[in-house]
Amino acid sequence: MPRTSELSSSVGKVAHTIGSQTVQVLLGTVTGVLIARVLQPEGRGTYSVIATTTLTAIVLGHASIDKSQIYLWTNRARHRALAANGLVLGLTLGTVTTLVALVLLSVGAMPTTSPLLGVAMLAVPFGVAATNLRGIAWLESRTDIVNRGTVAAALTQCLPLLVLSAVGDITVTTVIVFWTVSTVVPFVLLIRALRPHPRLVDVRLACRQLALGGRFHVGLVAFYLLMTVDTLLLNALDSAAAVGIYTVAVTVLSLAGIPAEATTRVVLPGQAGSDARHAEEITVRTLRLNLILSSAFLGVLAAVSPTLIPMVYGQSFAGSVPPLLLLAPGMVALSLIRPVEQYLVRLGRPVAMTLIAVGALALNVLLNVVLIPRWGPLGAALASTATYTLMACVEVSWFARSARIPLWGLLPRLDDVRPVLTLLASSRVIARRRRRPGQRVG
């Protein structure tokens, strides 16, 4: 088992990633508050349905090329070709997805018939390519690139809405337009930093990536839908206002998931590029850390939410508190799924991973269909927590069997607290540096 110092060596990257994600979520919270207060639950719900549908198109269109990048990354000779393929495949698959979506929109076969969905869909090719290039950046441990894109995208959406709020001109249209632009911004920054050249495209490697990605893609889409289908079902079975109430709970909970998500992303190169034994050890340590981080942060957030949400979003969103409390345990489970799946990709068992994700999605949809008509957002939160927890149990058990580790060996220990304390101390140092005018954080 690795000593704490092995993960502590990545504390700087984790702390910077936490800082960037915190800025993103805080800016997103400001944006969400503006939208909520001006457009109220129904307007926020309409925006959420359009954004969720577009993000779903991005997930559908990228064909799990990022999973093939993880699988093929052990051969260093392929790295530049994988970056070039990520760009070209992303733009190509994204364009095809956009065209299909626009056709479906024209015949009324989308979750909403609003023409604003067509505007948002223009971002899909860039979103798909950015997903692939972001995966390359994580595999190269170039967290600074991803972090800059994260902050820039949040600023691109938030700052114009602040200006429009001052003049009283926020509408669903302006919100969607700036959301679309913000989705394109990370693509531009990734292109400038990684400089993938189309001349380096390897057609044979691209075909292999499509084949590999295709084996994982159904599972990836099922997992994404598992996390988002509740929003679409709430819109269909209840109302846009219910979606607005529910998505505020999800947005607030995302604050508590930042540290665990940052750790998960930073350890990816070690999980993908190390020998199997070392990858197992990294995964074990990450699971323990994420369990500590997510439980602690979610517990605090759940305790303050009855005061925080009405104060920040307004009394009309007080109904977001009960769904938040029901969804919090599921978010703890979700923080364990991500690092486990990054390891399980190495095993080359896409069919098994797909069956787990599809089974969880089917159960989630069934529970939502039963519970939403009775309890609205509360039913959606309960369905999500149940299925996230079940999926985490199955995949963590699979990892434990593969690594020949008893389940009790995945529980946090006293020495797992040390990197958390170091991480918090590093985050405070970075925060102080960022407050000093004119100083650049390296």
C-alpha positions in Angstrom: 0.0 0.0 0.0 1.5 3.4 -0.9 2.5 5.8 1.8 0.6 9.1 2.2 3.5 10.9 0.7 2.8 9.4 -2.7 -0.6 11.2 -3.0 0.8 14.2 -1.1 3.2 14.8 -4.0 0.2 15.7 -6.1 -1.3 18.0 -3.5 -0.2 21.1 -5.5 -2.1 20.0 -8.6 -5.1 18.9 -6.5 -5.2 22.2 -4.7 -5.0 24.2 -7.9 -7.7 22.1 -9.4 -9.9 22.6 -6.3 -9.2 26.4 -6.6 -10.3 26.5 -10.3 -13.3 24.3 -9.7 -14.3 26.4 -6.7 -14.1 29.5 -8.8 -16.1 27.8 -11.5 -18.8 26.7 -9.1 -19.0 30.0 -7.3 -19.3 31.9 -10.6 -21.9 29.3 -11.7 -23.7 29.9 -8.4 -23.8 33.6 -9.1 -25.1 32.9 -12.6 -27.6 30.5 -11.2 -28.8 32.9 -8.6 -29.3 35.6 -11.2 -31.2 33.3 -13.5 -33.3 32.0 -10.6 -34.2 35.4 -9.2 -35.0 36.9 -12.6 -36.6 33.9 -14.4 -38.0 32.1 -11.3 -38.4 28.3 -11.1 -40.1 27.9 -14.5 -37.5 30.0 -16.4 -34.6 28.3 -14.7 -36.2 24.9 -15.5 -36.5 25.8 -19.2 -32.8 26.8 -19.3 -31.9 23.6 -17.5 -33.7 21.4 -20.0 -32.0 23.0 -22.9 -28.6 22.9 -21.3 -29.1 19.3 -20.2 -30.2 18.2 -23.7 -27.2 19.8 -25.3 -24.8 18.3 -22.9 -26.4 14.9 -23.5 -25.8 15.4 -27.3 -22.1 16.1 -26.5 -21.9 12.9 -24.5 -23.7 10.9 -27.2 -21.5 12.4 -30.0 -18.0 11.9 -28.6 -18.2 8.1 -28.9 -16.1 7.6 -25.7 -12.9 8.5 -27.5 -11.5 9.7 -24.1 -11.9 6.1 -22.8 -9.8 4.8 -25.8 -7.2 7.4 -25.0 -6.8 6.0 -21.4 -6.6 2.5 -22.8 -3.9 3.3 -25.4 -1.9 5.8 -23.3 0.7 3.3 -22.1 2.4 3.5 -25.5 4.2 6.9 -25.5 4.7 6.8 -29.3 1.0 7.2 -29.8 0.6 10.4 -27.7 0.8 13.0 -30.4 -1.4 11.0 -32.8 -4.0 10.6 -30.0 -4.1 14.3 -29.5 -4.6 15.0 -33.3 -7.2 12.2 -33.5 -9.0 13.7 -30.6 -9.4 17.0 -32.4 -10.4 15.7 -35.8 -12.7 12.9 -34.5 -14.3 15.3 -32.0 -15.2 17.9 -34.6 -16.4 15.3 -37.1 -18.5 13.3 -34.7 -19.8 16.5 -33.1 -20.9 18.0 -36.4 -22.8 14.8 -37.3 -24.5 14.8 -33.9 -25.5 18.5 -34.3 -27.1 17.8 -37.7 -29.0 14.8 -36.4 -30.2 16.9 -33.4 -31.4 19.7 -35.6 -33.4 17.3 -37.7 -35.0 15.8 -34.6 -35.8 19.3 -33.4 -37.5 20.2 -36.6 -39.9 17.2 -36.3 -40.6 17.8 -32.6 -38.7 14.7 -31.4 -36.6 16.5 -28.7 -37.4 17.2 -25.0 -38.3 20.8 -26.0 -39.4 22.4 -29.2 -37.8 25.8 -28.3 -35.7 27.2 -31.2 -33.2 28.1 -28.5 -32.2 24.4 -28.4 -31.0 24.8 -32.0 -28.8 27.7 -30.9 -27.3 25.7 -28.0 -26.7 22.7 -30.3 -24.2 24.8 -32.3 -21.7 24.3 -29.5 -21.8 20.5 -29.7 -18.9 20.0 -32.2 -16.6 22.1 -30.0 -17.8 20.5 -26.8 -17.1 17.0 -28.2 -13.6 18.0 -29.4 -12.9 19.7 -26.0 -13.9 16.6 -24.2 -11.2 14.6 -26.1 -8.5 17.3 -25.8 -9.3 17.7 -22.1 -8.7 14.0 -21.7 -5.3 14.4 -23.3 -4.4 17.3 -21.0 -5.3 15.2 -17.9 -3.3 12.3 -19.2 -0.3 14.6 -19.7 -0.8 16.0 -16.1 -1.3 19.4 -17.6 -3.9 20.5 -15.1 -3.2 24.2 -15.6 -4.7 24.0 -19.1 -7.9 22.4 -18.0 -8.2 24.7 -15.0 -7.8 27.8 -17.1 -10.5 26.6 -19.4 -12.8 25.9 -16.5 -12.5 29.4 -15.1 -12.7 31.1 -18.5 -15.9 29.3 -19.4 -17.5 30.3 -16.1 -16.4 33.9 -16.6 -17.7 34.0 -20.1 -21.2 33.1 -18.9 -21.2 35.0 -15.6 -19.8 38.4 -16.5 -22.2 39.3 -19.3 -25.2 38.2 -17.2 -24.0 40.5 -14.4 -24.0 43.4 -16.8 -27.4 42.4 -18.2 -28.7 42.1 -14.7 -27.7 45.6 -13.9 -29.7 46.9 -16.9 -32.6 44.5 -16.2 -32.3 42.6 -19.5 -31.8 38.9 -18.6 -34.0 36.6 -20.6 -33.9 32.9 -21.4 -32.5 33.8 -24.8 -29.6 35.7 -23.4 -28.9 33.0 -20.9 -28.7 30.3 -23.6 -26.6 32.5 -25.9 -23.9 33.1 -23.3 -24.1 29.5 -22.1 -23.4 28.4 -25.7 -20.4 30.7 -26.0 -19.0 29.5 -22.7 -19.1 25.9 -23.9 -16.9 26.8 -26.9 -14.3 28.7 -24.8 -12.4 25.7 -23.4 -12.0 24.3 -26.9 -10.2 27.4 -28.0 -7.9 27.4 -25.0 -7.1 23.7 -25.4 -6.3 24.1 -29.0 -3.9 27.0 -28.2 -2.1 25.0 -25.4 -1.9 21.5 -26.9 -1.5 22.5 -30.6 -2.8 19.2 -32.0 -2.0 19.1 -35.7 -4.3 17.5 -38.2 -1.3 16.3 -40.2 -0.5 13.9 -37.3 -3.8 12.1 -37.6 -3.4 8.4 -37.7 -6.3 6.8 -39.6 -5.6 3.3 -38.4 -5.3 4.4 -34.8 -8.5 6.5 -35.2 -10.4 3.4 -36.4 -9.1 1.4 -33.4 -10.2 4.3 -31.1 -13.6 4.2 -32.6 -13.8 0.5 -32.1 -12.5 0.7 -28.5 -14.7 3.7 -27.7 -17.7 2.0 -29.2 -17.3 -0.9 -26.7 -17.4 1.6 -23.8 -19.8 4.1 -25.2 -23.2 2.6 -24.4 -22.1 2.3 -20.7 -20.8 5.9 -20.7 -24.0 7.2 -22.2 -26.0 5.2 -19.7 -23.9 6.6 -16.8 -24.4 10.1 -18.0 -28.1 9.6 -18.4 -28.2 8.1 -15.0 -27.1 11.5 -13.7 -29.3 13.7 -15.9 -32.4 11.8 -16.9 -34.1 12.8 -13.6 -34.1 16.4 -14.9 -35.8 15.4 -18.2 -38.3 13.1 -16.5 -39.2 15.8 -14.0 -39.9 18.2 -16.9 -42.1 15.5 -18.6 -43.9 14.1 -15.5 -44.1 17.3 -13.3 -43.2 20.8 -14.5 -40.4 23.2 -15.5 -40.8 24.8 -12.1 -40.1 21.4 -10.4 -36.9 21.2 -12.6 -35.9 24.6 -11.3 -36.3 23.5 -7.7 -34.4 20.3 -8.2 -31.5 21.7 -10.2 -30.8 24.3 -7.5 -30.3 21.3 -5.0 -28.0 19.6 -7.5 -26.0 22.9 -8.1 -25.5 23.5 -4.4 -24.4 19.9 -3.8 -21.8 20.2 -6.6 -19.9 22.6 -4.3 -19.2 19.7 -1.9 -18.0 17.4 -4.7 -15.2 19.7 -5.8 -12.3 18.2 -3.6 -13.1 14.6 -4.5 -13.5 15.4 -8.2 -10.2 17.2 -8.2 -8.4 14.3 -6.6 -10.0 11.9 -9.1 -8.8 13.9 -12.0 -5.3 14.4 -10.8 -4.6 10.7 -10.1 -5.8 9.7 -13.7 -2.2 9.6 -15.2 -1.1 7.3 -12.4 -4.1 5.0 -13.0 -3.6 4.9 -16.7 0.2 4.9 -17.1 1.5 2.9 -14.1 1.8 -0.8 -13.8 -1.3 -2.7 -12.6 -0.2 -3.0 -9.0 0.7 0.7 -8.6 -2.6 1.6 -10.3 -4.5 -0.5 -7.8 -2.7 1.2 -4.9 -3.5 4.7 -6.2 -7.1 3.7 -6.7 -7.4 2.4 -3.1 -5.9 5.6 -1.6 -8.1 7.8 -3.8 -11.3 5.9 -2.7 -10.4 6.5 0.9 -9.7 10.1 0.4 -12.8 10.7 -1.6 -15.0 9.0 1.0 -13.5 11.3 3.7 -13.7 14.5 1.6 -17.2 14.0 0.1 -18.7 12.9 3.5 -17.3 15.8 5.3 -18.1 18.5 2.8 -21.6 17.1 2.0 -22.4 16.8 5.7 -21.5 20.5 6.3 -23.4 21.6 3.2 -26.5 19.6 4.2 -26.5 21.2 7.7 -26.4 24.8 6.4 -28.7 24.3 3.3 -32.0 25.2 5.1 -30.6 28.7 5.8 -28.3 29.0 2.7 -30.7 28.2 -0.1 -33.6 30.6 0.8 -31.1 33.3 1.6 -29.1 33.0 -1.6 -31.8 31.9 -4.2 -34.9 33.4 -2.6 -37.8 32.0 -0.6 -39.3 30.5 -3.8 -36.5 28.0 -3.8 -36.9 26.8 -0.2 -38.4 23.6 -1.6 -34.9 22.7 -2.9 -33.8 21.8 0.7 -35.6 18.4 1.1 -34.3 17.1 -2.3 -30.8 18.2 -1.4 -30.9 16.2 1.9 -32.1 13.1 0.1 -29.6 13.4 -2.7 -26.5 14.0 -0.5 -25.8 10.3 0.3 -26.0 9.5 -3.4 -23.4 12.2 -4.1 -21.1 10.4 -1.7 -21.5 7.2 -3.6 -20.9 9.1 -6.9 -17.6 10.3 -5.6 -16.5 6.6 -5.4 -17.7 5.6 -8.9 -15.5 8.0 -10.9 -12.1 6.8 -9.6 -13.1 3.2 -9.7 -14.2 3.4 -13.3 -10.9 5.0 -14.3 -9.2 1.9 -13.0 -11.7 -0.6 -14.4 -11.1 0.7 -18.0 -7.7 -1.0 -17.7 -9.3 -4.4 -17.3 -10.7 -4.3 -20.8 -14.2 -5.4 -19.7 -16.4 -2.9 -21.5 -19.4 -5.2 -21.7 -19.5 -5.7 -17.9 -19.1 -2.0 -17.3 -21.9 -1.3 -19.8 -24.3 -3.8 -18.2 -23.7 -2.2 -14.8 -24.4 1.3 -16.1 -27.4 0.2 -18.2 -28.9 -1.7 -15.3 -28.5 1.3 -13.0 -30.1 3.6 -15.6 -33.1 1.2 -16.1 -33.7 1.1 -12.4 -33.3 4.8 -12.1 -35.9 5.5 -14.8 -38.3 3.0 -13.3 -38.0 4.6 -9.8 -38.4 8.1 -11.3 -41.5 7.1 -13.2 -43.0 5.7 -10.0 -41.8 8.3 -7.5 -42.0 11.6 -9.4 -45.8 11.7 -9.9 -46.1 11.1 -6.2 -43.4 13.2 -4.7 -41.9 15.4 -7.5 -38.3 16.5 -6.9 -38.2 14.4 -3.7 -38.9 11.3 -5.7 -36.2 12.2 -8.2 -33.7 12.7 -5.4 -34.6 9.4 -3.8 -34.3 7.5 -7.1 -30.9 9.0 -7.8 -29.5 8.2 -4.3 -30.7 4.6 -4.5 -29.2 3.9 -7.9 -25.9 5.8 -7.3 -25.4 3.8 -4.2 -26.2 0.5 -5.8 -23.9 1.2 -8.7 -21.0 2.3 -6.4 -21.4 -0.9 -4.3 -21.2 -3.1 -7.4 -18.2 -1.4 -9.0 -16.2 -1.0 -5.8 -16.8 -4.7 -5.0 -15.6 -5.6 -8.5 -12.4 -3.5 -8.0 -11.8 -5.1 -4.6 -12.1 -8.6 -6.1 -9.8 -7.7 -9.0 -7.2 -6.2 -6.7 -7.6 -8.9 -4.2 -8.3 -6.4 -1.4 -10.9 -7.0 1.3 -13.7 -4.4 1.3 -12.8 -3.3 4.8 -9.4 -2.4 3.4 -11.0 0.4 1.4 -12.3 2.1 4.5 -10.5 5.3 5.5 -7.7 5.1 8.1 -6.1 7.6 10.4 -3.1 8.2 8.1 -5.5 9.1 5.2 -6.4 12.3 7.1 -2.9 13.7 6.7 -3.1 14.4 2.9 -6.5 16.0 3.5 -5.0 18.4 6.1 -2.1 19.1 3.7 -4.5 19.7 0.9 -6.5 22.2 2.9 -3.3 24.0 4.0 -2.2 24.2 0.3 -5.5 25.5 -0.8 -5.3 28.3 1.9 -1.8 29.2 0.6 -3.1 29.4 -3.0 -6.1 31.5 -1.9 -3.8 34.0 -0.1 -1.6 34.2 -3.2 -4.5 34.9 -5.4 -5.6 37.7 -3.2 -2.3 39.5 -3.7 -2.6 41.9 -6.6 -0.2 41.3 -9.5 1.1 37.9 -8.3 0.8 34.9 -10.5 0.3 31.5 -9.0 2.6 29.0 -10.7 
